[in-house]
Amino acid sequence: MYRLTKKQQSQGQRLFDERAYKITDRIFWIFIENSHPKTISDFIEADPNYTNGNGTRNTERGRELFDELEEFVRNTI
């Protein structure tokens, strides 16, 4: 029987995490892009730490939505 080494397991987990994040991020942005402009600020806001002034960050509600989506994705893939 073939067993994965700890390093292989770690790499597999990292790939799983990256895949789950990418899927979640895309779903989140599809949601944002299709939301009414008046409700977008409920989920994202301008990021004052972004150097060129065009960056955004999630609000608390946006982080909660992202986390819930990511949990769903992780349990689905």
N, C-alpha and C positions, 0 to 999 in steps of 0.2 A: 504494500500500500504506500502511495506517495503522500508525504506530508509537506506542507509549506513551512519554510523557515519563518522565524519572527520577522525578518526583513521583508520577505515576500508578503507576509500578512499585512505588515505596515504599509507597503506600497499599494497593495490591493485596497486597503481601507482609505488611503489618500486618494486613489483614483475614484473610489466610490463617493467620497466626500466632494471631490471636485465636480463630478458628474451631477450629483444632487444639487450642489450650489448653482451650477450653470443652468440646469433645468428650472430651478426655483427662481433665479434671477430673470430668466426670460419670461416666465409666467407672470411675475410681479410687474415687469415693464409692459407686457401686453395689457395687463389690467390698468396700469397708470395711463398708457397711451390711449386707451379707450374710455377713460373716465371723463366725466364732464369737467371742464376747466375750473369750475367753482369748488369741486371736491378734491382736486389734486393736492391742494395745500394741507388736507387732512393727513396725507400719507408721505409727502416729501416737502422739503424746504430748501432754500438756498444754503449752501455750506460756506460760512464765513472763513473757514480755514483753507478753502480751495484757492490756489494762487491766482488763477486768471478770472475768478469771479463767476464762472459758468457751472460750477459743480453743485451737486445736490446731496442731501443726506436724508435719511428716513426720519420722520417724526416718531414719537413713541408708538402711535397707532400704525405707522408704516412698518416699524420693527416688529410689532406684534403680528401684523399680516404676513410679513416675510417669514417669520419664525413658524407660523402655522402652516404656511405653504411648504416650507422646507421639511417640516415633520411629515406632512402628507406625502411629499415626494420620496423621502427616505423610506417610508413604510410601503411605498408602491413599487419602487424599482428593485 
